Amino acid sequence: MKIKMVHADNMDELFSQVSEVDKAQDIDDELLDVEFDFIKVSDSKMIYCGALVYRTGDDNEEL
């Protein structure tokens, strides 16, 4: 398995980065899950995070 992390200043940018990362993966990698979260840095600043979880083509591990 492998996990790719992305972060951005807003949700639109985050979704764009998630899409780019997913397109760049090996064709044998199966996207299992995408999780989103945010980190509140201050009252006016947040960082949006995304994690893409893949089962790699050569992975025999059961979840």
All heavy atoms as a GROMACS GRO file, in nm:
protein
  505
    1MET      N    1   0.084  -0.118   0.000
    1MET     CA    2   0.000   0.000   0.000
    1MET      C    3   0.088   0.124   0.000
    1MET      O    4   0.201   0.120   0.045
    1MET     CB    5  -0.089   0.002   0.124
    1MET     CG    6  -0.192  -0.108   0.123
    1MET     SD    7  -0.303  -0.104   0.263
    1MET     CE    8  -0.383   0.050   0.242
    2LYS      N    9   0.031   0.230  -0.052
    2LYS     CA   10   0.102   0.357  -0.044
    2LYS      C   11   0.001   0.468  -0.022
    2LYS      O   12  -0.116   0.457  -0.060
    2LYS     CB   13   0.188   0.383  -0.166
    2LYS     CG   14   0.117   0.421  -0.291
    2LYS     CD   15   0.219   0.448  -0.401
    2LYS     CE   16   0.151   0.438  -0.536
    2LYS     NZ   17   0.245   0.456  -0.645
    3ILE      N   18   0.047   0.573   0.043
    3ILE     CA   19  -0.037   0.688   0.074
    3ILE      C   20   0.029   0.812   0.017
    3ILE      O   21   0.149   0.833   0.036
    3ILE     CB   22  -0.055   0.704   0.226
    3ILE    CG1   23  -0.123   0.580   0.284
    3ILE    CG2   24  -0.133   0.831   0.258
    3ILE    CD1   25  -0.129   0.577   0.434
    4LYS      N   26  -0.048   0.891  -0.054
    4LYS     CA   27  -0.002   1.019  -0.108
    4LYS      C   28  -0.075   1.130  -0.033
    4LYS      O   29  -0.198   1.124  -0.017
    4LYS     CB   30  -0.033   1.031  -0.258
    4LYS     CG   31   0.039   0.930  -0.342
    4LYS     CD   32   0.183   0.967  -0.354
    4LYS     CE   33   0.252   0.876  -0.453
    4LYS     NZ   34   0.384   0.920  -0.488
    5MET      N   35  -0.002   1.229   0.015
    5MET     CA   36  -0.060   1.340   0.089
    5MET      C   37  -0.051   1.467   0.006
    5MET      O   38   0.048   1.490  -0.062
    5MET     CB   39   0.015   1.362   0.221
    5MET     CG   40   0.015   1.243   0.314
    5MET     SD   41  -0.144   1.208   0.388
    5MET     CE   42  -0.170   1.353   0.485
    6VAL      N   43  -0.157   1.547   0.012
    6VAL     CA   44  -0.157   1.679  -0.053
    6VAL      C   45  -0.213   1.780   0.046
    6VAL      O   46  -0.285   1.745   0.140
    6VAL     CB   47  -0.241   1.679  -0.183
    6VAL    CG1   48  -0.178   1.590  -0.288
    6VAL    CG2   49  -0.384   1.638  -0.157
    7HIS      N   50  -0.177   1.907   0.026
    7HIS     CA   51  -0.232   2.012   0.110
    7HIS      C   52  -0.248   2.139   0.028
    7HIS      O   53  -0.181   2.157  -0.075
    7HIS     CB   54  -0.146   2.037   0.234
    7HIS     CG   55  -0.006   2.077   0.202
    7HIS    ND1   56   0.030   2.207   0.177
    7HIS    CD2   57   0.106   2.005   0.189
    7HIS    CE1   58   0.159   2.213   0.151
    7HIS    NE2   59   0.209   2.090   0.157
    8ALA      N   60  -0.339   2.226   0.072
    8ALA     CA   61  -0.367   2.348  -0.003
    8ALA      C   62  -0.429   2.453   0.090
    8ALA      O   63  -0.464   2.423   0.204
    8ALA     CB   64  -0.463   2.318  -0.117
    9ASP      N   65  -0.443   2.573   0.036
    9ASP     CA   66  -0.500   2.684   0.112
    9ASP      C   67  -0.653   2.690   0.103
    9ASP      O   68  -0.716   2.760   0.181
    9ASP     CB   69  -0.442   2.817   0.065
    9ASP     CG   70  -0.294   2.830   0.099
    9ASP    OD1   71  -0.251   2.773   0.201
    9ASP    OD2   72  -0.223   2.898   0.024
   10ASN      N   73  -0.712   2.618   0.007
   10ASN     CA   74  -0.858   2.617  -0.005
   10ASN      C   75  -0.901   2.484  -0.066
   10ASN      O   76  -0.820   2.409  -0.121
   10ASN     CB   77  -0.908   2.736  -0.087
   10ASN     CG   78  -0.852   2.738  -0.226
   10ASN    OD1   79  -0.872   2.645  -0.304
   10ASN    ND2   80  -0.780   2.845  -0.261
   11MET      N   81  -1.030   2.456  -0.057
   11MET     CA   82  -1.081   2.325  -0.102
   11MET      C   83  -1.072   2.308  -0.254
   11MET      O   84  -1.043   2.199  -0.301
   11MET     CB   85  -1.227   2.307  -0.057
   11MET     CG   86  -1.241   2.282   0.092
   11MET     SD   87  -1.153   2.136   0.152
   11MET     CE   88  -1.253   2.005   0.087
   12ASP      N   89  -1.094   2.414  -0.331
   12ASP     CA   90  -1.083   2.402  -0.477
   12ASP      C   91  -0.943   2.360  -0.519
   12ASP      O   92  -0.925   2.272  -0.603
   12ASP     CB   93  -1.121   2.534  -0.545
   12ASP     CG   94  -1.269   2.565  -0.536
   12ASP    OD1   95  -1.348   2.470  -0.519
   12ASP    OD2   96  -1.305   2.683  -0.545
   13GLU      N   97  -0.844   2.423  -0.459
   13GLU     CA   98  -0.704   2.389  -0.488
   13GLU      C   99  -0.674   2.246  -0.443
   13GLU      O  100  -0.604   2.172  -0.512
   13GLU     CB  101  -0.611   2.488  -0.418
   13GLU     CG  102  -0.466   2.469  -0.450
   13GLU     CD  103  -0.376   2.569  -0.377
   13GLU    OE1  104  -0.421   2.681  -0.348
   13GLU    OE2  105  -0.261   2.531  -0.348
   14LEU      N  106  -0.729   2.206  -0.330
   14LEU     CA  107  -0.706   2.071  -0.278
   14LEU      C  108  -0.764   1.966  -0.374
   14LEU      O  109  -0.697   1.869  -0.408
   14LEU     CB  110  -0.768   2.055  -0.139
   14LEU     CG  111  -0.745   1.920  -0.072
   14LEU    CD1  112  -0.597   1.900  -0.042
   14LEU    CD2  113  -0.827   1.909   0.054
   15PHE      N  114  -0.888   1.987  -0.420
   15PHE     CA  115  -0.948   1.893  -0.514
   15PHE      C  116  -0.868   1.884  -0.642
   15PHE      O  117  -0.852   1.777  -0.700
   15PHE     CB  118  -1.093   1.931  -0.544
   15PHE     CG  119  -1.187   1.908  -0.428
   15PHE    CD1  120  -1.283   2.001  -0.397
   15PHE    CD2  121  -1.180   1.792  -0.352
   15PHE    CE1  122  -1.371   1.980  -0.291
   15PHE    CE2  123  -1.267   1.771  -0.247
   15PHE     CZ  124  -1.362   1.865  -0.216
   16SER      N  125  -0.815   1.996  -0.688
   16SER     CA  126  -0.733   1.998  -0.808
   16SER      C  127  -0.606   1.916  -0.787
   16SER      O  128  -0.566   1.838  -0.874
   16SER     CB  129  -0.698   2.142  -0.844
   16SER     OG  130  -0.611   2.146  -0.953
   17GLN      N  131  -0.542   1.932  -0.673
   17GLN     CA  132  -0.420   1.856  -0.643
   17GLN      C  133  -0.448   1.707  -0.630
   17GLN      O  134  -0.370   1.624  -0.676
   17GLN     CB  135  -0.353   1.909  -0.516
   17GLN     CG  136  -0.289   2.043  -0.535
   17GLN     CD  137  -0.209   2.085  -0.414
   17GLN    OE1  138  -0.165   2.002  -0.334
   17GLN    NE2  139  -0.189   2.214  -0.399
   18VAL      N  140  -0.560   1.672  -0.567
   18VAL     CA  141  -0.599   1.530  -0.554
   18VAL      C  142  -0.616   1.469  -0.693
   18VAL      O  143  -0.567   1.359  -0.720
   18VAL     CB  144  -0.728   1.516  -0.470
   18VAL    CG1  145  -0.788   1.376  -0.486
   18VAL    CG2  146  -0.699   1.544  -0.324
   19SER      N  147  -0.681   1.541  -0.782
   19SER     CA  148  -0.702   1.492  -0.918
   19SER      C  149  -0.569   1.472  -0.991
   19SER      O  150  -0.548   1.371  -1.056
   19SER     CB  151  -0.790   1.590  -0.995
   19SER     OG  152  -0.808   1.548  -1.126
   20GLU      N  153  -0.477   1.568  -0.978
   20GLU     CA  154  -0.346   1.558  -1.044
   20GLU      C  155  -0.267   1.440  -0.991
   20GLU      O  156  -0.204   1.367  -1.069
   20GLU     CB  157  -0.267   1.687  -1.023
   20GLU     CG  158  -0.317   1.803  -1.104
   20GLU     CD  159  -0.238   1.930  -1.077
   20GLU    OE1  160  -0.118   1.920  -1.043
   20GLU    OE2  161  -0.297   2.039  -1.089
   21VAL      N  162  -0.267   1.421  -0.860
   21VAL     CA  163  -0.192   1.309  -0.800
   21VAL      C  164  -0.252   1.177  -0.846
   21VAL      O  165  -0.179   1.084  -0.882
   21VAL     CB  166  -0.194   1.319  -0.646
   21VAL    CG1  167  -0.145   1.190  -0.582
   21VAL    CG2  168  -0.108   1.436  -0.600
   22ASP      N  169  -0.384   1.168  -0.850
   22ASP     CA  170  -0.448   1.043  -0.891
   22ASP      C  171  -0.415   1.010  -1.036
   22ASP      O  172  -0.388   0.895  -1.069
   22ASP     CB  173  -0.599   1.051  -0.870
   22ASP     CG  174  -0.666   0.917  -0.887
   22ASP    OD1  175  -0.609   0.814  -0.844
   22ASP    OD2  176  -0.776   0.914  -0.945
   23LYS      N  177  -0.415   1.109  -1.123
   23LYS     CA  178  -0.383   1.086  -1.265
   23LYS      C  179  -0.239   1.040  -1.285
   23LYS      O  180  -0.209   0.969  -1.380
   23LYS     CB  181  -0.407   1.214  -1.346
   23LYS     CG  182  -0.552   1.248  -1.364
   23LYS     CD  183  -0.566   1.377  -1.440
   23LYS     CE  184  -0.711   1.422  -1.446
   23LYS     NZ  185  -0.723   1.555  -1.506
   24ALA      N  186  -0.150   1.080  -1.194
   24ALA     CA  187  -0.008   1.048  -1.208
   24ALA      C  188   0.029   0.909  -1.157
   24ALA      O  189   0.143   0.866  -1.174
   24ALA     CB  190   0.075   1.154  -1.135
   25GLN      N  191  -0.066   0.839  -1.096
   25GLN     CA  192  -0.034   0.708  -1.038
   25GLN      C  193  -0.024   0.601  -1.145
   25GLN      O  194  -0.081   0.612  -1.252
   25GLN     CB  195  -0.140   0.670  -0.935
   25GLN     CG  196  -0.144   0.759  -0.815
   25GLN     CD  197  -0.007   0.777  -0.752
   25GLN    OE1  198   0.057   0.682  -0.710
   25GLN    NE2  199   0.039   0.900  -0.749
   26ASP      N  200   0.047   0.496  -1.110
   26ASP     CA  201   0.063   0.379  -1.197
   26ASP      C  202  -0.074   0.318  -1.224
   26ASP      O  203  -0.160   0.314  -1.136
   26ASP     CB  204   0.154   0.277  -1.128
   26ASP     CG  205   0.195   0.166  -1.220
   26ASP    OD1  206   0.106   0.094  -1.269
   26ASP    OD2  207   0.316   0.149  -1.242
   27ILE      N  208  -0.094   0.269  -1.342
   27ILE     CA  209  -0.223   0.210  -1.381
   27ILE      C  210  -0.260   0.090  -1.294
   27ILE      O  211  -0.378   0.058  -1.276
   27ILE     CB  212  -0.225   0.174  -1.531
   27ILE    CG1  213  -0.367   0.153  -1.577
   27ILE    CG2  214  -0.137   0.054  -1.559
   27ILE    CD1  215  -0.385   0.154  -1.726
   28ASP      N  216  -0.161   0.022  -1.238
   28ASP     CA  217  -0.186  -0.094  -1.152
   28ASP      C  218  -0.225  -0.056  -1.010
   28ASP      O  219  -0.267  -0.141  -0.932
   28ASP     CB  220  -0.064  -0.185  -1.147
   28ASP     CG  221  -0.039  -0.254  -1.280
   28ASP    OD1  222  -0.136  -0.270  -1.356
   28ASP    OD2  223   0.077  -0.290  -1.307
   29ASP      N  224  -0.208   0.071  -0.974
   29ASP     CA  225  -0.242   0.116  -0.839
   29ASP      C  226  -0.393   0.140  -0.829
   29ASP      O  227  -0.451   0.213  -0.910
   29ASP     CB  228  -0.168   0.244  -0.802
   29ASP     CG  229  -0.018   0.223  -0.792
   29ASP    OD1  230   0.025   0.107  -0.790
   29ASP    OD2  231   0.055   0.324  -0.785
   30GLU      N  232  -0.455   0.077  -0.732
   30GLU     CA  233  -0.600   0.089  -0.713
   30GLU      C  234  -0.628   0.189  -0.601
   30GLU      O  235  -0.583   0.172  -0.488
   30GLU     CB  236  -0.657  -0.047  -0.675
   30GLU     CG  237  -0.804  -0.045  -0.642
   30GLU     CD  238  -0.854  -0.178  -0.587
   30GLU    OE1  239  -0.776  -0.274  -0.579
   30GLU    OE2  240  -0.972  -0.182  -0.552
   31LEU      N  241  -0.702   0.295  -0.632
   31LEU     CA  242  -0.740   0.394  -0.532
   31LEU      C  243  -0.843   0.332  -0.439
   31LEU      O  244  -0.951   0.292  -0.482
   31LEU     CB  245  -0.796   0.519  -0.597
   31LEU     CG  246  -0.837   0.631  -0.503
   31LEU    CD1  247  -0.718   0.683  -0.422
   31LEU    CD2  248  -0.901   0.745  -0.581
   32LEU      N  249  -0.808   0.320  -0.311
   32LEU     CA  250  -0.898   0.260  -0.213
   32LEU      C  251  -0.982   0.364  -0.140
   32LEU      O  252  -1.099   0.339  -0.109
   32LEU     CB  253  -0.819   0.178  -0.111
   32LEU     CG  254  -0.739   0.062  -0.164
   32LEU    CD1  255  -0.659  -0.002  -0.051
   32LEU    CD2  256  -0.829  -0.040  -0.229
   33ASP      N  257  -0.922   0.479  -0.110
   33ASP     CA  258  -0.991   0.577  -0.028
   33ASP      C  259  -0.926   0.714  -0.042
   33ASP      O  260  -0.806   0.723  -0.070
   33ASP     CB  261  -0.987   0.534   0.119
   33ASP     CG  262  -1.085   0.609   0.208
   33ASP    OD1  263  -1.176   0.676   0.155
   33ASP    OD2  264  -1.072   0.599   0.331
   34VAL      N  265  -1.005   0.818  -0.024
   34VAL     CA  266  -0.954   0.955  -0.016
   34VAL      C  267  -1.014   1.016   0.109
   34VAL      O  268  -1.136   1.011   0.130
   34VAL     CB  269  -0.995   1.040  -0.139
   34VAL    CG1  270  -0.943   1.182  -0.125
   34VAL    CG2  271  -0.946   0.978  -0.267
   35GLU      N  272  -0.932   1.066   0.197
   35GLU     CA  273  -0.976   1.129   0.321
   35GLU      C  274  -0.936   1.275   0.320
   35GLU      O  275  -0.827   1.311   0.275
   35GLU     CB  276  -0.911   1.060   0.441
   35GLU     CG  277  -0.955   0.918   0.463
   35GLU     CD  278  -1.099   0.907   0.509
   35GLU    OE1  279  -1.148   0.999   0.578
   35GLU    OE2  280  -1.163   0.806   0.476
   36PHE      N  281  -1.025   1.361   0.370
   36PHE     CA  282  -0.999   1.504   0.378
   36PHE      C  283  -1.006   1.549   0.522
   36PHE      O  284  -1.084   1.497   0.601
   36PHE     CB  285  -1.102   1.582   0.296
   36PHE     CG  286  -1.096   1.552   0.149
   36PHE    CD1  287  -1.188   1.468   0.091
   36PHE    CD2  288  -0.999   1.609   0.069
   36PHE    CE1  289  -1.183   1.440  -0.044
   36PHE    CE2  290  -0.992   1.581  -0.066
   36PHE     CZ  291  -1.085   1.497  -0.123
   37ASP      N  292  -0.924   1.648   0.554
   37ASP     CA  293  -0.922   1.705   0.688
   37ASP      C  294  -0.870   1.848   0.677
   37ASP      O  295  -0.828   1.891   0.570
   37ASP     CB  296  -0.834   1.623   0.782
   37ASP     CG  297  -0.874   1.638   0.928
   37ASP    OD1  298  -0.958   1.724   0.960
   37ASP    OD2  299  -0.822   1.562   1.010
   38PHE      N  300  -0.871   1.920   0.785
   38PHE     CA  301  -0.815   2.054   0.785
   38PHE      C  302  -0.745   2.080   0.917
   38PHE      O  303  -0.774   2.016   1.018
   38PHE     CB  304  -0.923   2.160   0.760
   38PHE     CG  305  -1.028   2.166   0.867
   38PHE    CD1  306  -1.012   2.250   0.976
   38PHE    CD2  307  -1.142   2.089   0.858
   38PHE    CE1  308  -1.109   2.255   1.075
   38PHE    CE2  309  -1.240   2.094   0.956
   38PHE     CZ  310  -1.223   2.177   1.065
   39ILE      N  311  -0.651   2.173   0.912
   39ILE     CA  312  -0.576   2.215   1.030
   39ILE      C  313  -0.600   2.364   1.046
   39ILE      O  314  -0.572   2.442   0.955
   39ILE     CB  315  -0.426   2.188   1.015
   39ILE    CG1  316  -0.402   2.039   0.992
   39ILE    CG2  317  -0.350   2.238   1.137
   39ILE    CD1  318  -0.261   2.006   0.946
   40LYS      N  319  -0.652   2.403   1.160
   40LYS     CA  320  -0.675   2.544   1.187
   40LYS      C  321  -0.545   2.604   1.241
   40LYS      O  322  -0.501   2.570   1.350
   40LYS     CB  323  -0.789   2.562   1.287
   40LYS     CG  324  -0.829   2.706   1.306
   40LYS     CD  325  -0.953   2.715   1.391
   40LYS     CE  326  -0.995   2.861   1.400
   40LYS     NZ  327  -1.120   2.874   1.475
   41VAL      N  328  -0.484   2.692   1.162
   41VAL     CA  329  -0.357   2.752   1.199
   41VAL      C  330  -0.380   2.874   1.288
   41VAL      O  331  -0.307   2.896   1.384
   41VAL     CB  332  -0.277   2.792   1.072
   41VAL    CG1  333  -0.145   2.857   1.109
   41VAL    CG2  334  -0.254   2.670   0.985
   42SER      N  335  -0.481   2.952   1.256
   42SER     CA  336  -0.519   3.069   1.335
   42SER      C  337  -0.667   3.094   1.311
   42SER      O  338  -0.733   3.019   1.239
   42SER     CB  339  -0.435   3.191   1.294
   42SER     OG  340  -0.471   3.233   1.163
   43ASP      N  341  -0.721   3.200   1.369
   43ASP     CA  342  -0.863   3.230   1.351
   43ASP      C  343  -0.898   3.256   1.205
   43ASP      O  344  -1.012   3.234   1.163
   43ASP     CB  345  -0.904   3.352   1.435
   43ASP     CG  346  -0.910   3.318   1.583
   43ASP    OD1  347  -0.920   3.198   1.617
   43ASP    OD2  348  -0.905   3.411   1.665
   44SER      N  349  -0.802   3.301   1.126
   44SER     CA  350  -0.830   3.335   0.986
   44SER      C  351  -0.759   3.246   0.885
   44SER      O  352  -0.772   3.266   0.765
   44SER     CB  353  -0.792   3.481   0.961
   44SER     OG  354  -0.653   3.499   0.983
   45LYS      N  355  -0.684   3.146   0.930
   45LYS     CA  356  -0.604   3.063   0.839
   45LYS      C  357  -0.628   2.916   0.865
   45LYS      O  358  -0.621   2.870   0.979
   45LYS     CB  359  -0.456   3.097   0.856
   45LYS     CG  360  -0.361   3.012   0.776
   45LYS     CD  361  -0.362   3.047   0.631
   45LYS     CE  362  -0.254   2.968   0.558
   45LYS     NZ  363  -0.269   2.970   0.418
   46MET      N  364  -0.657   2.841   0.757
   46MET     CA  365  -0.671   2.696   0.765
   46MET      C  366  -0.589   2.633   0.654
   46MET      O  367  -0.573   2.692   0.547
   46MET     CB  368  -0.817   2.655   0.751
   46MET     CG  369  -0.904   2.717   0.854
   46MET     SD  370  -1.021   2.612   0.936
   46MET     CE  371  -1.102   2.525   0.813
   47ILE      N  372  -0.539   2.514   0.679
   47ILE     CA  373  -0.470   2.435   0.578
   47ILE      C  374  -0.555   2.310   0.555
   47ILE      O  375  -0.591   2.240   0.649
   47ILE     CB  376  -0.328   2.395   0.623
   47ILE    CG1  377  -0.243   2.518   0.645
   47ILE    CG2  378  -0.264   2.301   0.520
   47ILE    CD1  379  -0.106   2.489   0.702
   48TYR      N  380  -0.590   2.287   0.430
   48TYR     CA  381  -0.672   2.173   0.393
   48TYR      C  382  -0.582   2.059   0.348
   48TYR      O  383  -0.488   2.080   0.272
   48TYR     CB  384  -0.769   2.213   0.282
   48TYR     CG  385  -0.864   2.320   0.327
   48TYR    CD1  386  -0.830   2.455   0.316
   48TYR    CD2  387  -0.986   2.287   0.383
   48TYR    CE1  388  -0.916   2.554   0.360
   48TYR    CE2  389  -1.074   2.386   0.427
   48TYR     CZ  390  -1.038   2.519   0.416
   48TYR     OH  391  -1.123   2.616   0.460
   49CYS      N  392  -0.610   1.938   0.395
   49CYS     CA  393  -0.524   1.822   0.369
   49CYS      C  394  -0.606   1.709   0.306
   49CYS      O  395  -0.724   1.692   0.337
   49CYS     CB  396  -0.464   1.770   0.499
   49CYS     SG  397  -0.380   1.895   0.597
   50GLY      N  398  -0.538   1.634   0.222
   50GLY     CA  399  -0.601   1.517   0.162
   50GLY      C  400  -0.503   1.401   0.161
   50GLY      O  401  -0.384   1.420   0.141
   51ALA      N  402  -0.555   1.281   0.184
   51ALA     CA  403  -0.473   1.160   0.180
   51ALA      C  404  -0.538   1.063   0.082
   51ALA      O  405  -0.656   1.032   0.094
   51ALA     CB  406  -0.462   1.096   0.317
   52LEU      N  407  -0.459   1.019  -0.016
   52LEU     CA  408  -0.506   0.920  -0.114
   52LEU      C  409  -0.440   0.788  -0.079
   52LEU      O  410  -0.318   0.780  -0.071
   52LEU     CB  411  -0.467   0.962  -0.255
   52LEU     CG  412  -0.534   1.088  -0.310
   52LEU    CD1  413  -0.456   1.211  -0.269
   52LEU    CD2  414  -0.544   1.080  -0.458
   53VAL      N  415  -0.519   0.684  -0.057
   53VAL     CA  416  -0.467   0.553  -0.018
   53VAL      C  417  -0.482   0.459  -0.138
   53VAL      O  418  -0.591   0.443  -0.193
   53VAL     CB  419  -0.545   0.496   0.102
   53VAL    CG1  420  -0.490   0.360   0.142
   53VAL    CG2  421  -0.541   0.593   0.219
   54TYR      N  422  -0.369   0.400  -0.177
   54TYR     CA  423  -0.365   0.311  -0.294
   54TYR      C  424  -0.319   0.172  -0.253
   54TYR      O  425  -0.234   0.157  -0.167
   54TYR     CB  426  -0.264   0.362  -0.398
   54TYR     CG  427  -0.307   0.488  -0.466
   54TYR    CD1  428  -0.268   0.611  -0.417
   54TYR    CD2  429  -0.385   0.484  -0.580
   54TYR    CE1  430  -0.307   0.729  -0.480
   54TYR    CE2  431  -0.423   0.599  -0.644
   54TYR     CZ  432  -0.385   0.722  -0.593
   54TYR     OH  433  -0.422   0.837  -0.656
   55ARG      N  434  -0.376   0.072  -0.322
   55ARG     CA  435  -0.320  -0.063  -0.318
   55ARG      C  436  -0.234  -0.073  -0.442
   55ARG      O  437  -0.282  -0.054  -0.553
   55ARG     CB  438  -0.430  -0.168  -0.322
   55ARG     CG  439  -0.370  -0.311  -0.327
   55ARG     CD  440  -0.476  -0.416  -0.326
   55ARG     NE  441  -0.545  -0.409  -0.198
   55ARG     CZ  442  -0.670  -0.453  -0.179
   55ARG    NH1  443  -0.738  -0.505  -0.278
   55ARG    NH2  444  -0.726  -0.444  -0.061
   56THR      N  445  -0.108  -0.100  -0.423
   56THR     CA  446  -0.016  -0.105  -0.536
   56THR      C  447  -0.034  -0.237  -0.612
   56THR      O  448  -0.082  -0.335  -0.557
   56THR     CB  449   0.130  -0.089  -0.491
   56THR    OG1  450   0.160  -0.189  -0.395
   56THR    CG2  451   0.154   0.047  -0.430
   57GLY      N  452   0.006  -0.236  -0.739
   57GLY     CA  453  -0.012  -0.352  -0.827
   57GLY      C  454   0.055  -0.477  -0.778
   57GLY      O  455   0.009  -0.587  -0.807
   58ASP      N  456   0.162  -0.466  -0.702
   58ASP     CA  457   0.234  -0.584  -0.656
   58ASP      C  458   0.204  -0.616  -0.509
   58ASP      O  459   0.271  -0.692  -0.446
   58ASP     CB  460   0.385  -0.567  -0.675
   58ASP     CG  461   0.440  -0.446  -0.602
   58ASP    OD1  462   0.359  -0.367  -0.546
   58ASP    OD2  463   0.563  -0.429  -0.600
   59ASP      N  464   0.099  -0.556  -0.456
   59ASP     CA  465   0.064  -0.571  -0.315
   59ASP      C  466  -0.033  -0.686  -0.297
   59ASP      O  467  -0.142  -0.687  -0.351
   59ASP     CB  468  -0.001  -0.442  -0.267
   59ASP     CG  469   0.028  -0.409  -0.123
   59ASP    OD1  470   0.100  -0.486  -0.059
   59ASP    OD2  471  -0.022  -0.307  -0.076
   60ASN      N  472   0.004  -0.787  -0.221
   60ASN     CA  473  -0.084  -0.901  -0.192
   60ASN      C  474  -0.149  -0.890  -0.055
   60ASN      O  475  -0.218  -0.981  -0.010
   60ASN     CB  476  -0.006  -1.032  -0.200
   60ASN     CG  477   0.036  -1.060  -0.342
   60ASN    OD1  478  -0.036  -1.029  -0.436
   60ASN    ND2  479   0.154  -1.116  -0.359
   61GLU      N  480  -0.124  -0.779   0.014
   61GLU     CA  481  -0.175  -0.759   0.149
   61GLU      C  482  -0.328  -0.745   0.148
   61GLU      O  483  -0.384  -0.674   0.066
   61GLU     CB  484  -0.112  -0.631   0.206
   61GLU     CG  485  -0.159  -0.594   0.343
   61GLU     CD  486  -0.098  -0.465   0.392
   61GLU    OE1  487  -0.030  -0.397   0.313
   61GLU    OE2  488  -0.120  -0.432   0.507
   62GLU      N  489  -0.393  -0.813   0.240
   62GLU     CA  490  -0.537  -0.799   0.256
   62GLU      C  491  -0.564  -0.689   0.357
   62GLU      O  492  -0.491  -0.674   0.455
   62GLU     CB  493  -0.598  -0.929   0.307
   62GLU     CG  494  -0.600  -1.039   0.205
   62GLU     CD  495  -0.694  -1.009   0.089
   62GLU    OE1  496  -0.802  -0.951   0.112
   62GLU    OE2  497  -0.657  -1.042  -0.026
   63LEU      N  498  -0.668  -0.612   0.333
   63LEU     CA  499  -0.702  -0.505   0.426
   63LEU      C  500  -0.790  -0.558   0.538
   63LEU      O  501  -0.866  -0.645   0.526
   63LEU     CB  502  -0.776  -0.394   0.352
   63LEU     CG  503  -0.695  -0.325   0.244
   63LEU    CD1  504  -0.781  -0.222   0.174
   63LEU    CD2  505  -0.574  -0.260   0.304
   0.00000   0.00000   0.00000
